[in-house]
Amino acid sequence: MSTRRSFIKTSAVLSAGLLAAPNLFAYDKKYIGLQLYTVRDAMAKDPVATLAKVAKIGYTSVEAATYTGTELFYGMTPKAFAAVLKQNGLIMPSAHYRLGEEMVDGASQLGTILNDWDKAVTDAAEAGVKYMVCAYLADVERGPLDHYKKTADSLNKAGEICKKAGIQLCYHNHDFEFIQENGKYPYEIILQNTDKDLVKFEMDLYWITKANQDPFALFNENPGRFPLWHVKDLDKTPERNFTEVGNGIIDFKKIFAQSKKAGLKYFFVEQDKCPGDPFDSITQSITYIKKNLV
């Protein structure tokens, strides 16, 4: 059992270590990311101008969201999109993809984990992507726990392909993974049935909070398995809507203090719905982050 004296000694050593080695945090603080879904309408109209505007606001990395179905990054080839990013001083360490069980207009979507994944991985590598993320499961892709085990198997296989290309596969949560079935959460099934090296996780802090889950417990039980975060806040209304970072109830300072245990490498601001101009919202969010978190 630790005594008060040993606790003080340990705290002093830790504090000295932080002063001597400020880079103990696992992530590089110069990268403040934006999930481009937040500015999706602007990206659809003029991706080149939108990326320039995102960079001017102060973001230094982005996470893409349109490859599934098009096998292009915002209408561009991997090489062309990477060139636009470079022109604006941006990197794209991560991109979102879909599982691919869901049919669209009666056909399978290409560029998904289950359909044409080899090409998706090749294109991701050419664009400079380090993390490929299973972004969302449609209603038809959910189901009983056995179905989630099948999904975990698919993730393991996709993760093997990613690994050969030097890319890490991740899974991004919402809140539906925390609806219990037979005393188990689907999220537990995915965590427990995927290889910890082949499949890691992008923790969405809004959805984790809305699902009444404890991020610290997940970090403690699965250290190093959360290299990506979505930094998005939950407002103080009964509806618990999306809001700008620092404007809601999530204690980001406390969560970021656990970034090393989580294994954080990159984080991305995301606001699915904004009350007005999304560029005003992402400006407010980055202002808070620069002042309080990095």
C-alpha positions in Angstrom: 0.0 0.0 0.0 1.5 3.4 -0.9 2.0 5.9 1.9 1.6 9.6 1.8 5.4 10.0 1.7 5.8 7.6 -1.2 3.0 9.3 -3.1 4.7 12.7 -2.7 8.0 11.2 -3.8 6.4 9.6 -6.9 4.5 12.8 -7.7 7.8 14.8 -7.5 9.6 12.3 -9.8 6.8 12.5 -12.3 6.7 16.3 -12.2 10.5 16.4 -12.7 10.2 14.0 -15.6 7.6 16.2 -17.2 9.8 19.2 -16.9 12.8 17.4 -18.2 11.0 15.7 -21.0 7.9 17.7 -22.1 7.4 15.4 -25.0 6.3 12.5 -22.8 2.9 13.0 -24.4 2.4 10.5 -27.1 1.0 12.9 -29.7 2.7 15.7 -31.6 1.2 19.0 -30.4 1.9 20.8 -33.6 -0.9 18.9 -35.3 -4.4 20.1 -34.6 -6.7 18.1 -36.9 -10.1 18.6 -38.5 -12.5 15.9 -39.7 -13.5 17.3 -43.0 -17.1 16.0 -42.5 -17.5 19.2 -40.4 -17.1 21.4 -43.6 -18.6 18.8 -46.0 -20.8 21.2 -47.9 -17.9 23.5 -48.6 -15.6 20.5 -49.5 -18.3 19.3 -52.0 -18.4 22.8 -53.7 -14.7 23.7 -53.7 -12.3 21.4 -51.9 -9.2 23.3 -52.9 -10.5 26.7 -51.6 -11.9 24.9 -48.5 -8.6 23.3 -47.5 -6.9 26.6 -47.9 -9.4 28.2 -45.6 -9.0 25.4 -43.0 -5.2 25.9 -43.0 -5.6 29.6 -42.7 -7.7 29.2 -39.6 -4.8 27.2 -38.1 -5.5 23.5 -38.6 -2.4 21.5 -39.6 -3.9 18.1 -40.3 -7.2 16.7 -41.7 -9.1 13.5 -41.7 -10.9 12.6 -45.0 -14.4 11.1 -45.3 -15.4 10.6 -48.9 -13.4 7.6 -50.4 -16.1 5.0 -49.9 -18.2 4.7 -53.1 -16.1 7.1 -55.2 -12.6 5.6 -54.6 -11.4 9.2 -54.8 -10.5 11.8 -52.2 -13.0 14.7 -52.7 -13.1 14.0 -56.5 -9.3 13.8 -56.7 -6.8 11.0 -57.2 -4.6 10.2 -54.1 -1.6 11.9 -55.8 -3.6 15.0 -56.7 -5.2 15.4 -53.3 -1.9 14.9 -51.5 -0.5 17.7 -53.7 -3.3 20.1 -52.6 -2.7 19.2 -49.0 1.1 19.9 -49.3 0.4 23.3 -50.9 -1.5 24.3 -47.8 0.9 22.8 -45.3 -1.5 20.1 -44.3 -1.1 16.4 -43.6 -3.8 13.8 -43.8 -2.7 11.0 -41.3 -6.2 9.5 -41.2 -9.2 8.8 -43.5 -12.7 7.3 -42.9 -14.1 4.2 -44.7 -17.2 2.0 -44.5 -17.6 -1.7 -43.8 -19.4 -2.4 -47.0 -22.2 -4.8 -46.1 -24.8 -2.1 -46.8 -26.0 -2.0 -50.4 -26.6 1.3 -52.2 -29.1 1.2 -55.1 -28.9 -2.5 -55.0 -25.1 -2.7 -55.4 -22.1 -3.1 -53.2 -20.0 0.0 -52.6 -16.4 -0.2 -53.6 -13.6 1.2 -51.5 -14.9 -0.5 -48.4 -13.5 -3.1 -46.0 -15.4 -5.8 -47.7 -15.2 -4.6 -51.3 -12.0 -3.6 -53.2 -10.1 -3.1 -49.9 -6.7 -3.8 -51.6 -7.1 -0.7 -53.8 -8.3 1.4 -50.9 -5.2 0.5 -49.0 -2.9 1.2 -52.0 -4.6 4.6 -52.6 -4.4 5.5 -48.9 -0.7 4.8 -48.9 -0.2 7.0 -51.9 -2.1 9.8 -50.2 0.1 9.6 -47.1 -2.6 8.1 -44.9 -1.3 6.3 -41.7 -4.6 5.3 -40.2 -7.6 3.8 -42.1 -10.8 4.0 -40.0 -14.0 2.0 -40.1 -16.2 5.1 -39.6 -19.7 3.8 -39.0 -21.9 0.7 -39.1 -25.3 1.1 -40.9 -28.4 -0.4 -39.4 -28.1 -3.5 -41.6 -24.5 -3.9 -40.4 -25.4 -4.1 -36.8 -27.4 -6.9 -35.2 -26.9 -9.6 -32.6 -23.5 -10.1 -30.8 -22.6 -12.9 -33.2 -22.8 -10.5 -36.1 -20.4 -8.1 -34.3 -18.0 -11.1 -33.9 -18.2 -11.5 -37.7 -17.5 -7.8 -38.1 -14.5 -8.2 -35.8 -13.2 -11.0 -38.0 -13.5 -8.8 -41.1 -11.6 -6.0 -39.3 -8.8 -8.4 -38.4 -8.5 -9.4 -42.0 -8.6 -5.8 -43.2 -6.0 -4.9 -40.6 -3.6 -7.6 -42.0 -3.8 -5.9 -45.4 -3.2 -2.5 -43.9 -0.2 -3.8 -41.9 1.5 -5.0 -45.0 1.2 -1.4 -46.4 2.5 0.2 -43.1 -1.0 1.4 -42.2 -2.9 1.0 -39.0 -6.6 0.0 -39.1 -8.9 1.6 -36.5 -12.6 1.5 -35.5 -14.6 4.7 -34.7 -17.4 4.5 -32.2 -20.8 6.1 -32.0 -23.3 5.4 -29.1 -25.2 2.4 -30.6 -22.2 0.1 -29.7 -23.1 0.7 -26.0 -26.6 -0.7 -26.1 -26.4 -3.9 -24.1 -27.4 -7.3 -25.4 -27.2 -10.2 -22.9 -25.2 -8.1 -20.6 -22.6 -7.3 -23.2 -21.9 -4.2 -25.2 -21.2 -4.6 -28.9 -18.1 -2.4 -28.4 -16.8 -5.0 -25.9 -17.2 -7.7 -28.6 -15.2 -5.7 -31.1 -12.5 -4.8 -28.6 -12.2 -8.4 -27.4 -12.4 -10.1 -30.7 -9.9 -8.0 -32.7 -6.1 -8.3 -32.5 -4.8 -5.4 -30.5 -2.0 -4.8 -33.0 -4.1 -5.1 -36.1 -7.2 -3.1 -35.0 -7.0 0.0 -32.8 -9.7 2.6 -32.1 -10.6 6.1 -32.8 -12.4 7.3 -29.7 -15.2 9.8 -30.4 -15.4 11.7 -27.1 -18.8 13.1 -27.8 -20.4 9.7 -28.5 -18.6 8.0 -25.6 -19.9 10.7 -23.2 -23.4 10.6 -24.7 -23.5 6.9 -24.2 -22.6 7.5 -20.5 -19.3 5.6 -20.8 -16.0 6.3 -19.0 -13.1 7.0 -21.3 -10.6 6.6 -18.5 -11.8 3.0 -17.8 -11.4 2.2 -21.5 -7.9 3.7 -21.5 -6.9 1.7 -18.3 -8.3 -1.6 -19.6 -6.9 -1.1 -23.1 -3.7 1.0 -22.8 -2.2 2.2 -26.1 -5.2 1.2 -28.2 -6.7 4.6 -28.9 -4.2 6.4 -31.2 -7.0 8.6 -32.7 -9.6 10.8 -31.0 -12.5 12.9 -32.2 -12.6 16.0 -30.1 -16.2 17.2 -30.1 -18.2 18.6 -27.3 -21.7 17.8 -25.9 -23.8 20.8 -24.9 -25.5 21.5 -21.6 -29.1 21.2 -22.9 -31.4 18.3 -22.2 -31.0 17.3 -25.9 -27.2 16.9 -25.4 -26.4 18.2 -28.9 -23.1 18.8 -30.6 -21.3 22.1 -29.7 -18.0 23.8 -30.1 -15.0 22.4 -28.2 -14.9 24.0 -24.7 -18.5 25.1 -25.0 -20.0 22.0 -23.4 -19.7 19.5 -20.5 -16.7 17.4 -21.5 -13.5 17.9 -19.4 -11.0 17.8 -22.2 -8.1 18.9 -20.0 -8.6 15.8 -17.8 -8.9 13.5 -20.8 -5.9 14.9 -22.6 -3.9 14.3 -19.4 -4.4 10.6 -20.1 -3.2 10.8 -23.7 -0.1 8.8 -23.2 -1.9 5.9 -21.6 -4.5 6.0 -24.4 -1.7 6.0 -27.0 -2.9 9.2 -28.7 -1.1 10.1 -31.9 -3.6 12.4 -33.7 -6.8 14.1 -32.8 -9.5 15.7 -35.0 -12.1 18.4 -34.2 -15.5 17.3 -35.5 -18.9 19.0 -35.2 -21.5 17.0 -37.1 -24.0 19.9 -36.9 -23.2 23.6 -36.4 -25.6 26.3 -35.3 -24.4 28.6 -38.1 -21.4 28.8 -40.4 -19.2 25.7 -39.7 -16.1 27.9 -40.2 -17.2 30.0 -37.2 -17.6 26.8 -35.2 -14.2 25.3 -36.1 -12.5 28.7 -35.4 -14.1 28.8 -31.9 -13.0 25.2 -31.3 -9.3 25.7 -32.3 -9.1 28.9 -30.3 -10.1 26.9 -27.2 -7.7 24.0 -28.0 -4.7 26.3 -28.6 -5.4 28.1 -25.3 -6.1 25.1 -23.1 -5.0 21.8 -24.6 -1.8 22.2 -26.7 
